[in-house]
């Protein structure tokens, strides 16, 4: 798995705590630095040149990059890694950047999955979030992507927005049902430190959603997904059968990945590595990697936390033998009250258990 981070945005959304900046961007300089970092990491996965299975461009807004710059990155990756047999090649996109020409260009570069940051189909809500598009642009972008030949389209939505009612959320989901997309990622709005949204709430300009409404919206989402033929495969992710994100599913199974770009994280199976969230430093070639070695306990906790958030659950084969009695014992009360169940290969949350995944994780991690 390879992840490429593009930290540029047209403007900053109120809730956003990702490493991304609006304004004037040195895109050429950034792509130069990415190409150098790619070369430097050619041996990341070891000496054997096994084919990579997924490639993911995230951000920020990768679709702000002109096609020739995207092409340079893909070519450079192809020089240093075997990306000739990718099962999934995803790009995150914002609706306002997409045109038929640009989408055709993405297809020519072999992107076969596009993840569109819609967030809401309500113009008032989009305005509150300081998004750069309106609802009609989002619908048009999805249709354009379909016309360009994308048959694996993911849409991101946010619920728990200020002033968003359960009815308005249901209307948003109904519209999704008319769009023939394959994956839906729905996140509850979180108020992150240092964001514009945090300041708006602190100064009383915006009222956060109450917990009851957020829970009702999540329940409405799960009911809608089930009625509309979307399978839930992670707490926030739903797909048409056979269209679960391969790349993200591998993150949740703790498979190794290489992250390239400012603020990108990597994982080699035992250690995590990240570059500082500083684009200027990155452009100047200062990658300043920080490595964190995961202890046996860290690895156990990660496996449990990530597994609990997926319908697949915690794979027994990924739990070291000496942790198994402890895990079984801590899950026992949840199996008795119907929040968890055991199969021959997994401990997995039931539908009800998924709603409580984070609470269960907090109680059982070491
Ligand atoms: S487009 Fe995405 S990355 Fe950029 S500011 Fe908005 S939420 Fe953040």
Boltz pocket constraint, residues with backbone or C-beta under 6 A from the ligand:
constraints:
  - pocket:
      binder: B
      contacts: [[A, 8], [A, 9], [A, 10], [A, 11], [A, 12], [A, 13], [A, 16], [A, 17], [A, 18], [A, 20], [A, 59], [A, 60], [A, 61], [A, 94], [A, 117]]
      max_distance: 6.0
